[in-house]
Amino acid sequence: MYHSHIHTYQDAISKTKAEYFSGLINSSEGNSRALFSILSRTTTCPNSLPPHLYSSDFCNTLASFFSSKIDHIHQQLQPVTTSSTPSPVLFSPHQPLSEFTLPSVLQISELIKKSKTTSCQLDPFPTALVKAALPSLSPLIKNIIHTSLKTGTVPLAFKTAAVTPILKKPGSDPTNLNNFRPISNVPFISKILEKVVASQLHNHLSSNNLYEKFQSGFRQLHSTETALLKITNDLLLAADSGLVSILLLLDLTAAFDTISHPILLERLSNIGISDLPLNWFQSYLSDRTQFIQLKSFTSPTVPVTAGVPQGSVLGPLLFIIYLLPLGQLFSKHNIHFHCYADDTQLYFSSKPDATLPPASLSNCLLEIKSWFTSNFLKLNSNKTELLIIGTKTNLKKLNNFSISFDNSSIFPSPQVKSLGVILDSTLSFTAHINNVTRTAYFHLRNIRRLRPSLSQHSTAVLVHSLITSRLDYCNSLLSGLPYKTLRKLQLLQNSAARIITHTSTSLHITPVLQQLHWLPVPQRINYKLLILTFKALHNLAPPYLCELIHVATPARSLRSSSSLQLMVPTTRLITMGDRAFSRSAPQLWNSLPSDLRNLDSFPQFAKKIKTYLFTLAY
């Protein structure tokens, strides 16, 4: 009888735990940050901050630190700025933005419905309540937004931000204030107002062709993957041609927080923002304040006289506009470049026996340094990285060299991290794959600890968010790599599949992957490559990717031809040129059955291509 009751009690506890964790995980499906937090709280991961730091005193310390840091940067740059400021670059929009279009109640309601249900301390009531009472509240919200757009003013209540400090790297020392990054939270209704303005600003930039072509940050159809695919394509083709390339990753200190409001307003004026819209942006940037928040503890509000809020809707778009003149500086010196928000990468190719670094790169860096300084952007030369890319044979021909920059010498590194991907000198991605597997196995071990209390669905949600997302991140860059290099990723996927399905390691993995409808790693890479190729063919990708794909038949055959083929450029090396997107994508595309190549609908193509690759794999 006793043992029977014990078993009943244990079963009840297990069932309750499973229901509790499943409820938590299922409610956070699609939110990687929330799922990571759940996993951290329920396993051995420590909290980000020790309990004694949650205090008003520490909030005050952080508020003072963030403010003084920006003031110090501006003071450092001020002498250079007053003595020599390069002339602003003028743009010529076809049609200026001289007035805002007023959105309807229906348009505002749709924006609210599609927005995340998140609230901050500045909201008078929870966002969930706003959505629940939308029929009653939407006319009032419309009046607030219309008044702001018609008068060119932003309500003072919308210009205060609650700043949550987060550690830049988990596990770093929280007593070192430099390890914190400020994330601004603004009122929910102010985000809706910003979305209305951001949409019209984006339309103005697009219709006037004002976006920088090689700026991939915060733009539709653009991503870190498309940016890296373009960069690695160029580097692989250069190496295939017998050249070596210099890749320079520039680092800016607190870039979003240091931009000058007067200069930003001048940029907006230069691109055709005038009259009431320009007044609105002036109001948006003026009289801003912020305070630090750690749980229930806060600091007093402090004025914000520079920068754009990182947690806002408009902030990233305004930052891109601020950097618009940069592209012309790089092009002037014939230096290739690519930006993702404030991440700037320069690359230059030359023969291995040429003098390195080339004078054009040195001159370009001097002018860039001057431009950044004049625009209150501080280059961090200590974190600026240099990588040399080429074949092993050509890399051996190079003499040791460094680049003198900002009173310091930058020496080549064996590898650098670019937009979350580790690049090495031969673009083998071995270090990147090792890093992905190491991080993913850490999360997988924690999921395994929690597995007895989880349903299969909840386990799959965790795995997709914390493991599969890492397997798939920028995986098109891995196209053409030998299976022995990809094997570690396949073993990781196998382990994840076994944990979800409770499958023993003694059983063959293929039926398990089939049961889960998972493509193996090589097919996942091909799937991503084909998706990007389809998008490039149908103008659903950045122009810089579309330009790498060329149809081998007349354009009129795009929909009618039963044998749509792409041009496959000639390359020399399997390890280099064959892996470039402009070579590997057309080759893979041409291997598809004609009925798949001639599909026009992206959802249909994505579905059918997965089925096709699944059939090939199994």
HELIX and SHEET records of a PDB file:
HELIX    1   1 TYR A    2  SER A   27  1                                  26    
HELIX    2   2 SER A   32  THR A   42  1                                  11    
HELIX    3   3 PRO A   51  LEU A   53  5                                   3    
HELIX    4   4 SER A   56  SER A   83  1                                  28    
HELIX    5   5 VAL A  105  LYS A  114  1                                  10    
HELIX    6   6 THR A  127  ALA A  132  1                                   6    
HELIX    7   7 LEU A  134  THR A  151  1                                  18    
HELIX    8   8 LEU A  156  LYS A  159  5                                   4    
HELIX    9   9 LEU A  177  ASN A  179  5                                   3    
HELIX   10  10 PHE A  188  SER A  207  1                                  20    
HELIX   11  11 THR A  224  ASP A  240  1                                  17    
HELIX   12  12 ALA A  255  THR A  258  1                                   4    
HELIX   13  13 HIS A  261  ASN A  270  1                                  10    
HELIX   14  14 ASP A  275  LEU A  285  1                                  11    
HELIX   15  15 LEU A  314  TYR A  322  1                                   9    
HELIX   16  16 LEU A  326  LYS A  332  1                                   7    
HELIX   17  17 ALA A  359  SER A  374  1                                  16    
HELIX   18  18 LYS A  392  LYS A  396  1                                   5    
HELIX   19  19 THR A  430  LEU A  450  1                                  21    
HELIX   20  20 ARG A  451  SER A  453  5                                   3    
HELIX   21  21 GLN A  456  VAL A  463  1                                   8    
HELIX   22  22 HIS A  464  THR A  468  3                                   5    
HELIX   23  23 SER A  469  ASP A  472  1                                   4    
HELIX   24  24 ASN A  475  LEU A  478  5                                   4    
HELIX   25  25 TYR A  483  THR A  501  1                                  19    
HELIX   26  26 THR A  510  LEU A  516  1                                   7    
HELIX   27  27 VAL A  521  LEU A  537  1                                  17    
HELIX   28  28 PRO A  543  CYS A  546  1                                   4    
HELIX   29  29 SER A  557  SER A  560  1                                   4    
HELIX   30  30 GLY A  577  ARG A  579  5                                   3    
HELIX   31  31 PHE A  581  ASN A  590  1                                  10    
HELIX   32  32 SER A  594  ARG A  597  1                                   4    
HELIX   33  33 PHE A  602  ALA A  617  1                                  16    
SHEET    1   A 4 PHE A 180  ASN A 185  0                                        
SHEET    2   A 4 THR A 160  LEU A 167 -1                                        
SHEET    3   A 4 ARG A 288  LEU A 294  1                                        
SHEET    4   A 4 PHE A 297  THR A 298 -1                                        
SHEET    1   B 4 PHE A 180  ASN A 185  0                                        
SHEET    2   B 4 THR A 160  LEU A 167 -1                                        
SHEET    3   B 4 ARG A 288  LEU A 294  1                                        
SHEET    4   B 4 VAL A 302  VAL A 304 -1                                        
SHEET    1   C 4 HIS A 336  TYR A 340  0                                        
SHEET    2   C 4 ASP A 343  SER A 350 -1                                        
SHEET    3   C 4 VAL A 244  LEU A 250 -1                                        
SHEET    4   C 4 GLU A 385  ILE A 389 -1                                        
SHEET    1   D 2 LEU A 252  THR A 253  0                                        
SHEET    2   D 2 LYS A 378  LEU A 379 -1                                        
SHEET    1   E 2 ILE A 403  PHE A 405  0                                        
SHEET    2   E 2 SER A 408  ILE A 410 -1                                        
SHEET    1   F 2 GLN A 415  SER A 418  0                                        
SHEET    2   F 2 VAL A 421  ASP A 424 -1                                        
END                                                                             
